[in-house]
Amino acid sequence: TNPTVAEYTVFRGTLLRQQGQFDEAIDDFMKALTKVNEDSKTYQDALRQLVLTYNDFAVECYSKGYYEEAISLLDQAIKRERNEKGFYTNRGDSFRMVGYLSFALADYQQALELDPHDWVIISRISLVHHQYGIK
């Protein structure tokens, strides 16, 4: 593949993401974003893949108990894509695990605004209220 062509860089980044090579994938997507105009399809594809990579990397960090790192990665995803309920839900889970219940609740409520009928999010909000009651 030609590393100077943005489409190839996005494709390679996508493959790296699928293989769990998140740092390398993020590097490729960031490179692709600098090579094309913001209104191009390639830019939009690279941006979407970048935020999905941040999320996937965060989920892996969360599963290994690296909650602060997961929060930081999800901050990056949310900064670029504010309408993805899963990002707020995942960050809320990470906040809850480190004991930042007010931040967790705020993220769950944001996710619920994006999908008011999601019972998984509603149950997480209930869980945070329950944890508040225990303290």
C-alpha positions as CSV (number, residue, x, y, z in Angstrom):
1,T,0.0,0.0,0.0
2,N,1.0,3.6,-0.6
3,P,1.4,5.3,2.8
4,T,0.9,8.7,1.2
5,V,-2.7,8.0,0.1
6,A,-5.1,8.8,2.9
7,E,-7.6,6.1,1.9
8,Y,-4.9,3.4,2.3
9,T,-3.9,4.9,5.6
10,V,-7.5,4.7,6.9
11,F,-7.7,1.1,5.6
12,R,-4.5,0.1,7.3
13,G,-5.7,1.8,10.5
14,T,-8.9,-0.1,10.4
15,L,-7.0,-3.4,10.1
16,L,-4.8,-2.4,13.0
17,R,-7.8,-1.6,15.1
18,Q,-9.3,-4.9,14.4
19,Q,-6.1,-6.6,15.4
20,G,-6.1,-4.7,18.7
21,Q,-3.1,-2.5,17.7
22,F,-4.7,0.6,19.0
23,D,-1.8,3.0,19.2
24,E,-0.7,2.2,15.6
25,A,-4.3,2.6,14.4
26,I,-4.7,5.9,16.1
27,D,-1.5,7.1,14.5
28,D,-2.8,6.1,11.0
29,F,-6.1,7.8,11.5
30,M,-4.5,11.0,12.8
31,K,-2.2,11.0,9.7
32,A,-5.1,10.5,7.4
33,L,-7.0,13.4,8.9
34,T,-4.1,15.7,8.1
35,K,-4.0,14.6,4.4
36,V,-7.5,15.4,3.3
37,N,-10.1,18.2,3.6
38,E,-12.6,18.1,6.4
39,D,-15.6,17.8,4.0
40,S,-14.3,14.7,2.2
41,K,-15.6,11.2,2.7
42,T,-12.1,10.0,3.6
43,Y,-11.9,12.6,6.4
44,Q,-15.3,11.4,7.8
45,D,-14.3,7.8,7.5
46,A,-11.0,8.4,9.3
47,L,-12.7,10.4,12.1
48,R,-15.3,7.7,12.6
49,Q,-12.6,5.0,12.8
50,L,-10.6,7.1,15.1
51,V,-13.4,7.5,17.7
52,L,-14.3,3.8,17.4
53,T,-10.6,3.0,18.1
54,Y,-10.6,5.2,21.1
55,N,-13.7,3.4,22.4
56,D,-12.3,-0.1,21.6
57,F,-9.0,0.8,23.4
58,A,-11.0,2.2,26.3
59,V,-13.0,-1.1,26.6
60,E,-9.8,-3.1,26.6
61,C,-8.3,-0.8,29.3
62,Y,-11.5,-1.1,31.4
63,S,-11.5,-4.9,31.1
64,K,-7.9,-4.9,32.5
65,G,-8.8,-2.5,35.4
66,Y,-7.2,0.6,33.9
67,Y,-10.2,2.8,34.5
68,E,-8.5,6.2,34.4
69,E,-6.9,5.4,31.0
70,A,-10.3,4.3,29.8
71,I,-11.8,7.6,30.9
72,S,-9.0,9.6,29.1
73,L,-9.6,7.6,25.9
74,L,-13.3,8.1,26.0
75,D,-12.8,11.8,26.6
76,Q,-11.0,11.9,23.2
77,A,-13.8,10.0,21.6
78,I,-16.5,12.2,23.0
79,K,-14.6,15.3,22.1
80,R,-14.9,14.3,18.5
81,E,-18.3,12.6,18.5
82,R,-20.9,13.8,21.0
83,N,-23.9,11.8,19.7
84,E,-22.8,8.2,20.5
85,K,-24.5,6.9,23.6
86,G,-22.1,4.0,23.9
87,F,-19.2,6.4,24.6
88,Y,-21.1,8.0,27.5
89,T,-22.2,4.7,28.8
90,N,-18.6,3.3,28.7
91,R,-17.2,6.4,30.3
92,G,-19.9,6.3,33.0
93,D,-19.0,2.7,33.8
94,S,-15.3,3.7,34.2
95,F,-16.2,6.7,36.4
96,R,-18.4,4.4,38.5
97,M,-15.5,2.0,39.0
98,V,-13.2,4.7,40.3
99,G,-15.9,6.0,42.6
100,Y,-16.8,9.2,40.7
101,L,-20.5,8.7,41.0
102,S,-21.6,12.2,40.0
103,F,-19.6,12.0,36.8
104,A,-20.9,8.5,36.1
105,L,-24.5,9.7,36.7
106,A,-23.9,12.7,34.3
107,D,-22.6,10.4,31.6
108,Y,-25.5,7.9,32.0
109,Q,-28.0,10.8,31.8
110,Q,-26.3,12.1,28.7
111,A,-26.6,8.6,27.1
112,L,-30.2,8.5,28.2
113,E,-30.9,11.8,26.4
114,L,-29.6,10.2,23.2
115,D,-31.8,7.1,23.7
116,P,-34.6,7.7,26.2
117,H,-35.9,4.1,26.1
118,D,-32.6,2.2,26.7
119,W,-33.3,0.1,29.8
120,V,-29.6,-0.8,30.1
121,I,-28.8,2.9,30.7
122,I,-31.8,3.3,33.0
123,S,-30.6,0.4,35.1
124,R,-27.1,1.9,35.3
125,I,-28.7,5.2,36.6
126,S,-30.5,3.2,39.2
127,L,-27.3,1.4,40.2
128,V,-25.6,4.8,40.8
129,H,-28.5,6.0,42.9
130,H,-28.3,2.8,44.9
131,Q,-24.5,3.3,45.4
132,Y,-25.2,6.9,46.6
133,G,-27.6,5.4,49.1
134,I,-25.0,3.0,50.5
135,K,-22.4,5.8,51.1
